[in-house]
Amino acid sequence: MSPVSKKRKEAKKRKKPQSGLHSKAKVTYICLQCHTTEEIPLNVVRNFDAMDDGDPTVPPQFRCEECGGGMYPEYYKGIHGYEYRISDVRK
Ligand SMILES: [Zn+2]
């Protein structure tokens, strides 16, 4: 019989505010198919960007939850110095 709580380990380790200036910054992504917009935290986009070994002229891509289409940043400057704009792909 031991009344020791088993819950201990779970709860913590959450939400550690990202140190740095941009923790609140967001990148607006726009679906190329249905034009849904979604705000994605900049640090998430950055992480994607950093892990992505692909073509640096292509921004990190997300999938639209509405239609499954590709989303493109309204504006995002990548870690490699490239700038991406929705106007690049929208006619
Ligand atoms: Zn969509």
PDB file of the backbone (N, CA, C, O) and the ligand in Angstrom, with CONECT records:
HET     ZN  A 101       1
ATOM      1  N   MET A   1       0.833  -1.215   0.000  1.00  0.00           N
ATOM      2  CA  MET A   1       0.000   0.000   0.000  1.00  0.00           C
ATOM      3  C   MET A   1       0.855   1.247   0.000  1.00  0.00           C
ATOM      4  O   MET A   1       1.502   1.569   0.997  1.00  0.00           O
ATOM      5  N   SER A   2       0.856   1.907  -1.054  1.00  0.00           N
ATOM      6  CA  SER A   2       1.577   3.169  -1.022  1.00  0.00           C
ATOM      7  C   SER A   2       0.765   4.263  -1.685  1.00  0.00           C
ATOM      8  O   SER A   2       0.338   4.139  -2.833  1.00  0.00           O
ATOM      9  N   PRO A   3       0.568   5.298  -0.967  1.00  0.00           N
ATOM     10  CA  PRO A   3      -0.250   6.417  -1.454  1.00  0.00           C
ATOM     11  C   PRO A   3       0.533   7.376  -2.341  1.00  0.00           C
ATOM     12  O   PRO A   3       0.170   8.542  -2.493  1.00  0.00           O
ATOM     13  N   VAL A   4       1.553   6.892  -2.888  1.00  0.00           N
ATOM     14  CA  VAL A   4       2.376   7.799  -3.676  1.00  0.00           C
ATOM     15  C   VAL A   4       1.675   8.152  -4.988  1.00  0.00           C
ATOM     16  O   VAL A   4       1.200   7.281  -5.717  1.00  0.00           O
ATOM     17  N   SER A   5       1.628   9.358  -5.244  1.00  0.00           N
ATOM     18  CA  SER A   5       0.979   9.808  -6.473  1.00  0.00           C
ATOM     19  C   SER A   5       1.784   9.390  -7.692  1.00  0.00           C
ATOM     20  O   SER A   5       3.006   9.537  -7.746  1.00  0.00           O
ATOM     21  N   LYS A   6       1.073   8.877  -8.641  1.00  0.00           N
ATOM     22  CA  LYS A   6       1.787   8.506  -9.862  1.00  0.00           C
ATOM     23  C   LYS A   6       1.784   9.617 -10.885  1.00  0.00           C
ATOM     24  O   LYS A   6       2.399   9.535 -11.948  1.00  0.00           O
ATOM     25  N   LYS A   7       1.083  10.635 -10.525  1.00  0.00           N
ATOM     26  CA  LYS A   7       0.900  11.668 -11.543  1.00  0.00           C
ATOM     27  C   LYS A   7       2.093  12.582 -11.720  1.00  0.00           C
ATOM     28  O   LYS A   7       2.283  13.213 -12.760  1.00  0.00           O
ATOM     29  N   ARG A   8       2.854  12.629 -10.712  1.00  0.00           N
ATOM     30  CA  ARG A   8       3.965  13.561 -10.670  1.00  0.00           C
ATOM     31  C   ARG A   8       4.584  13.941 -12.011  1.00  0.00           C
ATOM     32  O   ARG A   8       4.570  15.112 -12.392  1.00  0.00           O
ATOM     33  N   LYS A   9       5.102  13.005 -12.694  1.00  0.00           N
ATOM     34  CA  LYS A   9       5.966  13.345 -13.814  1.00  0.00           C
ATOM     35  C   LYS A   9       5.265  14.015 -14.978  1.00  0.00           C
ATOM     36  O   LYS A   9       5.860  14.815 -15.700  1.00  0.00           O
ATOM     37  N   GLU A  10       4.025  13.691 -15.149  1.00  0.00           N
ATOM     38  CA  GLU A  10       3.348  14.196 -16.326  1.00  0.00           C
ATOM     39  C   GLU A  10       3.280  15.706 -16.435  1.00  0.00           C
ATOM     40  O   GLU A  10       3.834  16.313 -17.350  1.00  0.00           O
ATOM     41  N   ALA A  11       2.609  16.271 -15.509  1.00  0.00           N
ATOM     42  CA  ALA A  11       2.185  17.664 -15.658  1.00  0.00           C
ATOM     43  C   ALA A  11       3.271  18.642 -16.063  1.00  0.00           C
ATOM     44  O   ALA A  11       3.068  19.461 -16.959  1.00  0.00           O
ATOM     45  N   LYS A  12       4.358  18.569 -15.446  1.00  0.00           N
ATOM     46  CA  LYS A  12       5.332  19.636 -15.702  1.00  0.00           C
ATOM     47  C   LYS A  12       5.722  19.788 -17.158  1.00  0.00           C
ATOM     48  O   LYS A  12       4.865  19.825 -18.040  1.00  0.00           O
ATOM     49  N   LYS A  13       6.896  19.869 -17.382  1.00  0.00           N
ATOM     50  CA  LYS A  13       7.464  19.935 -18.727  1.00  0.00           C
ATOM     51  C   LYS A  13       6.582  20.441 -19.861  1.00  0.00           C
ATOM     52  O   LYS A  13       6.633  19.910 -20.971  1.00  0.00           O
ATOM     53  N   ARG A  14       5.800  21.430 -19.599  1.00  0.00           N
ATOM     54  CA  ARG A  14       4.997  21.952 -20.707  1.00  0.00           C
ATOM     55  C   ARG A  14       5.530  23.288 -21.110  1.00  0.00           C
ATOM     56  O   ARG A  14       6.681  23.625 -20.832  1.00  0.00           O
ATOM     57  N   LYS A  15       4.728  24.019 -21.738  1.00  0.00           N
ATOM     58  CA  LYS A  15       4.926  25.433 -21.938  1.00  0.00           C
ATOM     59  C   LYS A  15       6.147  26.103 -21.369  1.00  0.00           C
ATOM     60  O   LYS A  15       6.070  26.778 -20.342  1.00  0.00           O
ATOM     61  N   LYS A  16       7.188  25.938 -21.977  1.00  0.00           N
ATOM     62  CA  LYS A  16       8.313  26.747 -21.586  1.00  0.00           C
ATOM     63  C   LYS A  16       8.378  27.900 -22.566  1.00  0.00           C
ATOM     64  O   LYS A  16       8.589  27.693 -23.761  1.00  0.00           O
ATOM     65  N   PRO A  17       8.206  29.064 -22.088  1.00  0.00           N
ATOM     66  CA  PRO A  17       8.199  30.174 -23.038  1.00  0.00           C
ATOM     67  C   PRO A  17       9.527  30.256 -23.754  1.00  0.00           C
ATOM     68  O   PRO A  17      10.593  30.281 -23.138  1.00  0.00           O
ATOM     69  N   GLN A  18       9.438  30.297 -25.029  1.00  0.00           N
ATOM     70  CA  GLN A  18      10.643  30.351 -25.831  1.00  0.00           C
ATOM     71  C   GLN A  18      11.381  31.617 -25.494  1.00  0.00           C
ATOM     72  O   GLN A  18      10.829  32.713 -25.586  1.00  0.00           O
ATOM     73  N   SER A  19      12.596  31.474 -25.114  1.00  0.00           N
ATOM     74  CA  SER A  19      13.348  32.690 -24.868  1.00  0.00           C
ATOM     75  C   SER A  19      13.650  33.334 -26.202  1.00  0.00           C
ATOM     76  O   SER A  19      13.913  32.655 -27.194  1.00  0.00           O
ATOM     77  N   GLY A  20      13.610  34.607 -26.212  1.00  0.00           N
ATOM     78  CA  GLY A  20      13.837  35.264 -27.495  1.00  0.00           C
ATOM     79  C   GLY A  20      12.723  36.221 -27.787  1.00  0.00           C
ATOM     80  O   GLY A  20      11.657  36.189 -27.172  1.00  0.00           O
ATOM     81  N   LEU A  21      12.995  37.061 -28.728  1.00  0.00           N
ATOM     82  CA  LEU A  21      12.090  38.165 -28.980  1.00  0.00           C
ATOM     83  C   LEU A  21      10.840  37.726 -29.684  1.00  0.00           C
ATOM     84  O   LEU A  21       9.805  38.384 -29.588  1.00  0.00           O
ATOM     85  N   HIS A  22      10.921  36.624 -30.392  1.00  0.00           N
ATOM     86  CA  HIS A  22       9.863  36.350 -31.349  1.00  0.00           C
ATOM     87  C   HIS A  22       8.857  35.328 -30.864  1.00  0.00           C
ATOM     88  O   HIS A  22       8.098  34.783 -31.666  1.00  0.00           O
ATOM     89  N   SER A  23       8.834  35.060 -29.589  1.00  0.00           N
ATOM     90  CA  SER A  23       7.964  33.975 -29.147  1.00  0.00           C
ATOM     91  C   SER A  23       6.500  34.246 -29.466  1.00  0.00           C
ATOM     92  O   SER A  23       5.710  33.313 -29.605  1.00  0.00           O
ATOM     93  N   LYS A  24       6.141  35.501 -29.581  1.00  0.00           N
ATOM     94  CA  LYS A  24       4.742  35.804 -29.877  1.00  0.00           C
ATOM     95  C   LYS A  24       4.492  35.969 -31.362  1.00  0.00           C
ATOM     96  O   LYS A  24       3.344  36.041 -31.802  1.00  0.00           O
ATOM     97  N   ALA A  25       5.538  36.027 -32.114  1.00  0.00           N
ATOM     98  CA  ALA A  25       5.363  36.304 -33.526  1.00  0.00           C
ATOM     99  C   ALA A  25       4.692  35.138 -34.224  1.00  0.00           C
ATOM    100  O   ALA A  25       4.894  33.978 -33.866  1.00  0.00           O
ATOM    101  N   LYS A  26       3.903  35.459 -35.211  1.00  0.00           N
ATOM    102  CA  LYS A  26       3.199  34.436 -35.967  1.00  0.00           C
ATOM    103  C   LYS A  26       3.427  34.666 -37.445  1.00  0.00           C
ATOM    104  O   LYS A  26       3.707  35.776 -37.897  1.00  0.00           O
ATOM    105  N   VAL A  27       3.299  33.601 -38.161  1.00  0.00           N
ATOM    106  CA  VAL A  27       3.328  33.705 -39.613  1.00  0.00           C
ATOM    107  C   VAL A  27       1.951  33.317 -40.114  1.00  0.00           C
ATOM    108  O   VAL A  27       1.419  32.271 -39.743  1.00  0.00           O
ATOM    109  N   THR A  28       1.387  34.142 -40.939  1.00  0.00           N
ATOM    110  CA  THR A  28       0.080  33.828 -41.504  1.00  0.00           C
ATOM    111  C   THR A  28       0.257  32.966 -42.733  1.00  0.00           C
ATOM    112  O   THR A  28       0.918  33.359 -43.695  1.00  0.00           O
ATOM    113  N   TYR A  29      -0.334  31.799 -42.696  1.00  0.00           N
ATOM    114  CA  TYR A  29      -0.321  30.917 -43.847  1.00  0.00           C
ATOM    115  C   TYR A  29      -1.688  30.939 -44.514  1.00  0.00           C
ATOM    116  O   TYR A  29      -2.725  31.000 -43.853  1.00  0.00           O
ATOM    117  N   ILE A  30      -1.661  30.890 -45.808  1.00  0.00           N
ATOM    118  CA  ILE A  30      -2.905  30.949 -46.567  1.00  0.00           C
ATOM    119  C   ILE A  30      -2.995  29.725 -47.464  1.00  0.00           C
ATOM    120  O   ILE A  30      -2.049  29.378 -48.170  1.00  0.00           O
ATOM    121  N   CYS A  31      -4.142  29.088 -47.419  1.00  0.00           N
ATOM    122  CA  CYS A  31      -4.345  27.918 -48.266  1.00  0.00           C
ATOM    123  C   CYS A  31      -4.487  28.354 -49.719  1.00  0.00           C
ATOM    124  O   CYS A  31      -5.239  29.274 -50.039  1.00  0.00           O
ATOM    125  N   LEU A  32      -3.761  27.687 -50.571  1.00  0.00           N
ATOM    126  CA  LEU A  32      -3.806  28.055 -51.986  1.00  0.00           C
ATOM    127  C   LEU A  32      -5.083  27.585 -52.659  1.00  0.00           C
ATOM    128  O   LEU A  32      -5.431  28.046 -53.746  1.00  0.00           O
ATOM    129  N   GLN A  33      -5.766  26.681 -52.016  1.00  0.00           N
ATOM    130  CA  GLN A  33      -6.982  26.160 -52.635  1.00  0.00           C
ATOM    131  C   GLN A  33      -8.246  26.818 -52.116  1.00  0.00           C
ATOM    132  O   GLN A  33      -9.078  27.290 -52.892  1.00  0.00           O
ATOM    133  N   CYS A  34      -8.385  26.846 -50.790  1.00  0.00           N
ATOM    134  CA  CYS A  34      -9.647  27.372 -50.258  1.00  0.00           C
ATOM    135  C   CYS A  34      -9.462  28.707 -49.551  1.00  0.00           C
ATOM    136  O   CYS A  34     -10.427  29.302 -49.070  1.00  0.00           O
ATOM    137  N   HIS A  35      -8.225  29.173 -49.489  1.00  0.00           N
ATOM    138  CA  HIS A  35      -7.925  30.485 -48.935  1.00  0.00           C
ATOM    139  C   HIS A  35      -8.177  30.628 -47.451  1.00  0.00           C
ATOM    140  O   HIS A  35      -8.281  31.739 -46.933  1.00  0.00           O
ATOM    141  N   THR A  36      -8.274  29.520 -46.782  1.00  0.00           N
ATOM    142  CA  THR A  36      -8.293  29.560 -45.330  1.00  0.00           C
ATOM    143  C   THR A  36      -6.958  30.120 -44.841  1.00  0.00           C
ATOM    144  O   THR A  36      -5.905  29.826 -45.408  1.00  0.00           O
ATOM    145  N   THR A  37      -7.013  30.913 -43.804  1.00  0.00           N
ATOM    146  CA  THR A  37      -5.756  31.394 -43.240  1.00  0.00           C
ATOM    147  C   THR A  37      -5.531  30.767 -41.874  1.00  0.00           C
ATOM    148  O   THR A  37      -6.467  30.453 -41.139  1.00  0.00           O
ATOM    149  N   GLU A  38      -4.283  30.604 -41.572  1.00  0.00           N
ATOM    150  CA  GLU A  38      -3.936  30.037 -40.275  1.00  0.00           C
ATOM    151  C   GLU A  38      -2.682  30.719 -39.775  1.00  0.00           C
ATOM    152  O   GLU A  38      -1.741  30.960 -40.531  1.00  0.00           O
ATOM    153  N   GLU A  39      -2.683  31.024 -38.488  1.00  0.00           N
ATOM    154  CA  GLU A  39      -1.511  31.661 -37.909  1.00  0.00           C
ATOM    155  C   GLU A  39      -0.654  30.604 -37.248  1.00  0.00           C
ATOM    156  O   GLU A  39      -1.111  29.867 -36.375  1.00  0.00           O
ATOM    157  N   ILE A  40       0.563  30.540 -37.665  1.00  0.00           N
ATOM    158  CA  ILE A  40       1.478  29.541 -37.144  1.00  0.00           C
ATOM    159  C   ILE A  40       2.606  30.270 -36.429  1.00  0.00           C
ATOM    160  O   ILE A  40       3.219  31.175 -36.995  1.00  0.00           O
ATOM    161  N   PRO A  41       2.882  29.882 -35.197  1.00  0.00           N
ATOM    162  CA  PRO A  41       3.938  30.571 -34.451  1.00  0.00           C
ATOM    163  C   PRO A  41       5.258  30.553 -35.220  1.00  0.00           C
ATOM    164  O   PRO A  41       5.664  29.541 -35.792  1.00  0.00           O
ATOM    165  N   LEU A  42       5.886  31.677 -35.209  1.00  0.00           N
ATOM    166  CA  LEU A  42       7.124  31.804 -35.967  1.00  0.00           C
ATOM    167  C   LEU A  42       8.145  30.748 -35.575  1.00  0.00           C
ATOM    168  O   LEU A  42       8.858  30.216 -36.426  1.00  0.00           O
ATOM    169  N   ASN A  43       8.211  30.451 -34.292  1.00  0.00           N
ATOM    170  CA  ASN A  43       9.248  29.486 -33.908  1.00  0.00           C
ATOM    171  C   ASN A  43       8.950  28.084 -34.430  1.00  0.00           C
ATOM    172  O   ASN A  43       9.866  27.287 -34.637  1.00  0.00           O
ATOM    173  N   VAL A  44       7.675  27.784 -34.641  1.00  0.00           N
ATOM    174  CA  VAL A  44       7.325  26.496 -35.258  1.00  0.00           C
ATOM    175  C   VAL A  44       7.769  26.473 -36.718  1.00  0.00           C
ATOM    176  O   VAL A  44       8.343  25.497 -37.201  1.00  0.00           O
ATOM    177  N   VAL A  45       7.488  27.563 -37.394  1.00  0.00           N
ATOM    178  CA  VAL A  45       7.897  27.653 -38.793  1.00  0.00           C
ATOM    179  C   VAL A  45       9.416  27.569 -38.910  1.00  0.00           C
ATOM    180  O   VAL A  45       9.963  26.892 -39.781  1.00  0.00           O
ATOM    181  N   ARG A  46      10.063  28.272 -38.013  1.00  0.00           N
ATOM    182  CA  ARG A  46      11.525  28.249 -38.008  1.00  0.00           C
ATOM    183  C   ARG A  46      12.079  26.835 -37.814  1.00  0.00           C
ATOM    184  O   ARG A  46      13.022  26.417 -38.487  1.00  0.00           O
ATOM    185  N   ASN A  47      11.469  26.123 -36.883  1.00  0.00           N
ATOM    186  CA  ASN A  47      11.906  24.749 -36.649  1.00  0.00           C
ATOM    187  C   ASN A  47      11.771  23.905 -37.901  1.00  0.00           C
ATOM    188  O   ASN A  47      12.668  23.146 -38.267  1.00  0.00           O
ATOM    189  N   PHE A  48      10.642  24.057 -38.538  1.00  0.00           N
ATOM    190  CA  PHE A  48      10.412  23.337 -39.784  1.00  0.00           C
ATOM    191  C   PHE A  48      11.475  23.696 -40.801  1.00  0.00           C
ATOM    192  O   PHE A  48      12.061  22.842 -41.467  1.00  0.00           O
ATOM    193  N   ASP A  49      11.692  24.967 -40.889  1.00  0.00           N
ATOM    194  CA  ASP A  49      12.648  25.483 -41.839  1.00  0.00           C
ATOM    195  C   ASP A  49      14.031  24.892 -41.563  1.00  0.00           C
ATOM    196  O   ASP A  49      14.744  24.482 -42.480  1.00  0.00           O
ATOM    197  N   ALA A  50      14.384  24.859 -40.306  1.00  0.00           N
ATOM    198  CA  ALA A  50      15.706  24.371 -39.925  1.00  0.00           C
ATOM    199  C   ALA A  50      15.876  22.886 -40.217  1.00  0.00           C
ATOM    200  O   ALA A  50      16.971  22.426 -40.542  1.00  0.00           O
ATOM    201  N   MET A  51      14.781  22.142 -40.097  1.00  0.00           N
ATOM    202  CA  MET A  51      14.873  20.690 -40.310  1.00  0.00           C
ATOM    203  C   MET A  51      14.798  20.324 -41.776  1.00  0.00           C
ATOM    204  O   MET A  51      15.160  19.221 -42.185  1.00  0.00           O
ATOM    205  N   ASP A  52      14.326  21.263 -42.544  1.00  0.00           N
ATOM    206  CA  ASP A  52      14.064  20.974 -43.939  1.00  0.00           C
ATOM    207  C   ASP A  52      15.332  21.132 -44.770  1.00  0.00           C
ATOM    208  O   ASP A  52      15.872  22.231 -44.893  1.00  0.00           O
ATOM    209  N   ASP A  53      15.787  20.058 -45.322  1.00  0.00           N
ATOM    210  CA  ASP A  53      17.000  20.120 -46.137  1.00  0.00           C
ATOM    211  C   ASP A  53      16.711  20.387 -47.596  1.00  0.00           C
ATOM    212  O   ASP A  53      17.613  20.436 -48.432  1.00  0.00           O
ATOM    213  N   GLY A  54      15.466  20.554 -47.876  1.00  0.00           N
ATOM    214  CA  GLY A  54      15.076  20.679 -49.275  1.00  0.00           C
ATOM    215  C   GLY A  54      15.481  22.007 -49.884  1.00  0.00           C
ATOM    216  O   GLY A  54      16.366  22.707 -49.392  1.00  0.00           O
ATOM    217  N   ASP A  55      14.820  22.315 -50.939  1.00  0.00           N
ATOM    218  CA  ASP A  55      15.083  23.519 -51.698  1.00  0.00           C
ATOM    219  C   ASP A  55      14.842  24.772 -50.835  1.00  0.00           C
ATOM    220  O   ASP A  55      13.725  25.000 -50.371  1.00  0.00           O
ATOM    221  N   PRO A  56      15.870  25.565 -50.629  1.00  0.00           N
ATOM    222  CA  PRO A  56      15.698  26.740 -49.766  1.00  0.00           C
ATOM    223  C   PRO A  56      14.842  27.831 -50.385  1.00  0.00           C
ATOM    224  O   PRO A  56      14.467  28.786 -49.704  1.00  0.00           O
ATOM    225  N   THR A  57      14.533  27.703 -51.652  1.00  0.00           N
ATOM    226  CA  THR A  57      13.668  28.716 -52.258  1.00  0.00           C
ATOM    227  C   THR A  57      12.196  28.392 -52.022  1.00  0.00           C
ATOM    228  O   THR A  57      11.313  29.173 -52.377  1.00  0.00           O
ATOM    229  N   VAL A  58      11.949  27.249 -51.429  1.00  0.00           N
ATOM    230  CA  VAL A  58      10.579  26.865 -51.105  1.00  0.00           C
ATOM    231  C   VAL A  58      10.383  26.995 -49.597  1.00  0.00           C
ATOM    232  O   VAL A  58      11.164  26.437 -48.827  1.00  0.00           O
ATOM    233  N   PRO A  59       9.379  27.704 -49.174  1.00  0.00           N
ATOM    234  CA  PRO A  59       9.174  27.895 -47.736  1.00  0.00           C
ATOM    235  C   PRO A  59       8.681  26.616 -47.067  1.00  0.00           C
ATOM    236  O   PRO A  59       8.196  25.705 -47.737  1.00  0.00           O
ATOM    237  N   PRO A  60       8.808  26.554 -45.755  1.00  0.00           N
ATOM    238  CA  PRO A  60       8.222  25.416 -45.046  1.00  0.00           C
ATOM    239  C   PRO A  60       6.727  25.356 -45.355  1.00  0.00           C
ATOM    240  O   PRO A  60       6.036  26.374 -45.305  1.00  0.00           O
ATOM    241  N   GLN A  61       6.247  24.194 -45.665  1.00  0.00           N
ATOM    242  CA  GLN A  61       4.860  24.090 -46.101  1.00  0.00           C
ATOM    243  C   GLN A  61       3.995  23.395 -45.064  1.00  0.00           C
ATOM    244  O   GLN A  61       4.424  22.460 -44.389  1.00  0.00           O
ATOM    245  N   PHE A  62       2.802  23.866 -44.961  1.00  0.00           N
ATOM    246  CA  PHE A  62       1.837  23.223 -44.078  1.00  0.00           C
ATOM    247  C   PHE A  62       0.631  22.804 -44.894  1.00  0.00           C
ATOM    248  O   PHE A  62       0.381  23.299 -45.992  1.00  0.00           O
ATOM    249  N   ARG A  63      -0.095  21.882 -44.318  1.00  0.00           N
ATOM    250  CA  ARG A  63      -1.259  21.381 -45.035  1.00  0.00           C
ATOM    251  C   ARG A  63      -2.519  22.002 -44.440  1.00  0.00           C
ATOM    252  O   ARG A  63      -2.671  22.096 -43.222  1.00  0.00           O
ATOM    253  N   CYS A  64      -3.383  22.407 -45.295  1.00  0.00           N
ATOM    254  CA  CYS A  64      -4.643  23.010 -44.855  1.00  0.00           C
ATOM    255  C   CYS A  64      -5.517  21.960 -44.170  1.00  0.00           C
ATOM    256  O   CYS A  64      -5.704  20.850 -44.668  1.00  0.00           O
ATOM    257  N   GLU A  65      -6.046  22.356 -43.000  1.00  0.00           N
ATOM    258  CA  GLU A  65      -6.898  21.404 -42.294  1.00  0.00           C
ATOM    259  C   GLU A  65      -8.291  21.338 -42.899  1.00  0.00           C
ATOM    260  O   GLU A  65      -9.033  20.386 -42.655  1.00  0.00           O
ATOM    261  N   GLU A  66      -8.637  22.313 -43.660  1.00  0.00           N
ATOM    262  CA  GLU A  66      -9.970  22.333 -44.267  1.00  0.00           C
ATOM    263  C   GLU A  66     -10.040  21.443 -45.491  1.00  0.00           C
ATOM    264  O   GLU A  66     -10.944  20.618 -45.625  1.00  0.00           O
ATOM    265  N   CYS A  67      -9.093  21.616 -46.368  1.00  0.00           N
ATOM    266  CA  CYS A  67      -9.211  20.929 -47.656  1.00  0.00           C
ATOM    267  C   CYS A  67      -7.998  20.048 -47.977  1.00  0.00           C
ATOM    268  O   CYS A  67      -7.990  19.340 -48.985  1.00  0.00           O
ATOM    269  N   GLY A  68      -6.996  20.094 -47.132  1.00  0.00           N
ATOM    270  CA  GLY A  68      -5.819  19.275 -47.404  1.00  0.00           C
ATOM    271  C   GLY A  68      -4.868  19.875 -48.424  1.00  0.00           C
ATOM    272  O   GLY A  68      -3.876  19.258 -48.813  1.00  0.00           O
ATOM    273  N   GLY A  69      -5.181  21.065 -48.842  1.00  0.00           N
ATOM    274  CA  GLY A  69      -4.325  21.729 -49.822  1.00  0.00           C
ATOM    275  C   GLY A  69      -3.069  22.292 -49.187  1.00  0.00           C
ATOM    276  O   GLY A  69      -2.920  22.294 -47.965  1.00  0.00           O
ATOM    277  N   GLY A  70      -2.188  22.758 -50.014  1.00  0.00           N
ATOM    278  CA  GLY A  70      -0.955  23.328 -49.522  1.00  0.00           C
ATOM    279  C   GLY A  70      -1.154  24.757 -49.057  1.00  0.00           C
ATOM    280  O   GLY A  70      -1.934  25.509 -49.642  1.00  0.00           O
ATOM    281  N   MET A  71      -0.456  25.120 -48.020  1.00  0.00           N
ATOM    282  CA  MET A  71      -0.551  26.483 -47.528  1.00  0.00           C
ATOM    283  C   MET A  71       0.767  27.203 -47.763  1.00  0.00           C
ATOM    284  O   MET A  71       1.844  26.608 -47.723  1.00  0.00           O
ATOM    285  N   TYR A  72       0.649  28.472 -48.004  1.00  0.00           N
ATOM    286  CA  TYR A  72       1.833  29.275 -48.304  1.00  0.00           C
ATOM    287  C   TYR A  72       1.831  30.485 -47.386  1.00  0.00           C
ATOM    288  O   TYR A  72       0.778  31.057 -47.104  1.00  0.00           O
ATOM    289  N   PRO A  73       3.016  30.875 -46.919  1.00  0.00           N
ATOM    290  CA  PRO A  73       3.038  32.015 -45.996  1.00  0.00           C
ATOM    291  C   PRO A  73       2.663  33.323 -46.695  1.00  0.00           C
ATOM    292  O   PRO A  73       3.076  33.581 -47.825  1.00  0.00           O
ATOM    293  N   GLU A  74       1.896  34.113 -46.020  1.00  0.00           N
ATOM    294  CA  GLU A  74       1.584  35.436 -46.552  1.00  0.00           C
ATOM    295  C   GLU A  74       2.882  36.222 -46.700  1.00  0.00           C
ATOM    296  O   GLU A  74       3.142  36.858 -47.722  1.00  0.00           O
ATOM    297  N   TYR A  75       3.671  36.154 -45.660  1.00  0.00           N
ATOM    298  CA  TYR A  75       5.028  36.684 -45.742  1.00  0.00           C
ATOM    299  C   TYR A  75       5.880  35.979 -44.699  1.00  0.00           C
ATOM    300  O   TYR A  75       5.496  35.852 -43.536  1.00  0.00           O
ATOM    301  N   TYR A  76       7.010  35.537 -45.128  1.00  0.00           N
ATOM    302  CA  TYR A  76       7.926  34.890 -44.189  1.00  0.00           C
ATOM    303  C   TYR A  76       9.335  35.030 -44.709  1.00  0.00           C
ATOM    304  O   TYR A  76       9.606  34.812 -45.890  1.00  0.00           O
ATOM    305  N   LYS A  77      10.219  35.393 -43.817  1.00  0.00           N
ATOM    306  CA  LYS A  77      11.618  35.433 -44.194  1.00  0.00           C
ATOM    307  C   LYS A  77      12.306  34.242 -43.567  1.00  0.00           C
ATOM    308  O   LYS A  77      12.342  34.110 -42.344  1.00  0.00           O
ATOM    309  N   GLY A  78      12.840  33.392 -44.385  1.00  0.00           N
ATOM    310  CA  GLY A  78      13.402  32.136 -43.918  1.00  0.00           C
ATOM    311  C   GLY A  78      14.768  32.284 -43.294  1.00  0.00           C
ATOM    312  O   GLY A  78      15.412  33.329 -43.388  1.00  0.00           O
ATOM    313  N   ILE A  79      15.190  31.219 -42.656  1.00  0.00           N
ATOM    314  CA  ILE A  79      16.477  31.253 -41.970  1.00  0.00           C
ATOM    315  C   ILE A  79      17.635  31.337 -42.940  1.00  0.00           C
ATOM    316  O   ILE A  79      18.752  31.674 -42.548  1.00  0.00           O
ATOM    317  N   HIS A  80      17.385  31.038 -44.187  1.00  0.00           N
ATOM    318  CA  HIS A  80      18.460  31.147 -45.166  1.00  0.00           C
ATOM    319  C   HIS A  80      18.471  32.516 -45.841  1.00  0.00           C
ATOM    320  O   HIS A  80      19.271  32.782 -46.738  1.00  0.00           O
ATOM    321  N   GLY A  81      17.582  33.356 -45.397  1.00  0.00           N
ATOM    322  CA  GLY A  81      17.558  34.704 -45.927  1.00  0.00           C
ATOM    323  C   GLY A  81      16.598  34.910 -47.092  1.00  0.00           C
ATOM    324  O   GLY A  81      16.471  36.016 -47.618  1.00  0.00           O
ATOM    325  N   TYR A  82      15.930  33.839 -47.485  1.00  0.00           N
ATOM    326  CA  TYR A  82      14.953  33.993 -48.557  1.00  0.00           C
ATOM    327  C   TYR A  82      13.665  34.578 -48.006  1.00  0.00           C
ATOM    328  O   TYR A  82      13.280  34.321 -46.866  1.00  0.00           O
ATOM    329  N   GLU A  83      13.018  35.356 -48.830  1.00  0.00           N
ATOM    330  CA  GLU A  83      11.723  35.884 -48.436  1.00  0.00           C
ATOM    331  C   GLU A  83      10.647  35.239 -49.295  1.00  0.00           C
ATOM    332  O   GLU A  83      10.796  35.066 -50.504  1.00  0.00           O
ATOM    333  N   TYR A  84       9.584  34.899 -48.636  1.00  0.00           N
ATOM    334  CA  TYR A  84       8.485  34.235 -49.347  1.00  0.00           C
ATOM    335  C   TYR A  84       7.240  35.082 -49.185  1.00  0.00           C
ATOM    336  O   TYR A  84       6.953  35.594 -48.103  1.00  0.00           O
ATOM    337  N   ARG A  85       6.526  35.217 -50.244  1.00  0.00           N
ATOM    338  CA  ARG A  85       5.285  35.982 -50.188  1.00  0.00           C
ATOM    339  C   ARG A  85       4.201  35.223 -50.943  1.00  0.00           C
ATOM    340  O   ARG A  85       4.455  34.544 -51.938  1.00  0.00           O
ATOM    341  N   ILE A  86       3.007  35.364 -50.439  1.00  0.00           N
ATOM    342  CA  ILE A  86       1.896  34.698 -51.107  1.00  0.00           C
ATOM    343  C   ILE A  86       1.763  35.201 -52.545  1.00  0.00           C
ATOM    344  O   ILE A  86       1.315  34.469 -53.428  1.00  0.00           O
ATOM    345  N   SER A  87       2.150  36.438 -52.768  1.00  0.00           N
ATOM    346  CA  SER A  87       2.028  36.994 -54.113  1.00  0.00           C
ATOM    347  C   SER A  87       2.962  36.312 -55.107  1.00  0.00           C
ATOM    348  O   SER A  87       2.803  36.455 -56.319  1.00  0.00           O
ATOM    349  N   ASP A  88       3.938  35.567 -54.584  1.00  0.00           N
ATOM    350  CA  ASP A  88       4.823  34.838 -55.491  1.00  0.00           C
ATOM    351  C   ASP A  88       4.104  33.694 -56.191  1.00  0.00           C
ATOM    352  O   ASP A  88       4.433  33.340 -57.323  1.00  0.00           O
ATOM    353  N   VAL A  89       3.141  33.133 -55.522  1.00  0.00           N
ATOM    354  CA  VAL A  89       2.478  31.958 -56.080  1.00  0.00           C
ATOM    355  C   VAL A  89       1.050  32.239 -56.525  1.00  0.00           C
ATOM    356  O   VAL A  89       0.456  31.453 -57.263  1.00  0.00           O
ATOM    357  N   ARG A  90       0.507  33.355 -56.077  1.00  0.00           N
ATOM    358  CA  ARG A  90      -0.851  33.680 -56.477  1.00  0.00           C
ATOM    359  C   ARG A  90      -0.819  34.518 -57.715  1.00  0.00           C
ATOM    360  O   ARG A  90      -0.025  35.452 -57.830  1.00  0.00           O
ATOM    361  N   LYS A  91      -1.646  34.200 -58.607  1.00  0.00           N
ATOM    362  CA  LYS A  91      -1.634  34.986 -59.828  1.00  0.00           C
ATOM    363  C   LYS A  91      -2.658  36.103 -59.733  1.00  0.00           C
ATOM    364  O   LYS A  91      -2.805  36.887 -60.671  1.00  0.00           O
TER     365      LYS A  91
HETATM  366 ZN    ZN A 101      -7.695  24.715 -47.827  1.00  0.00          ZN2+
END
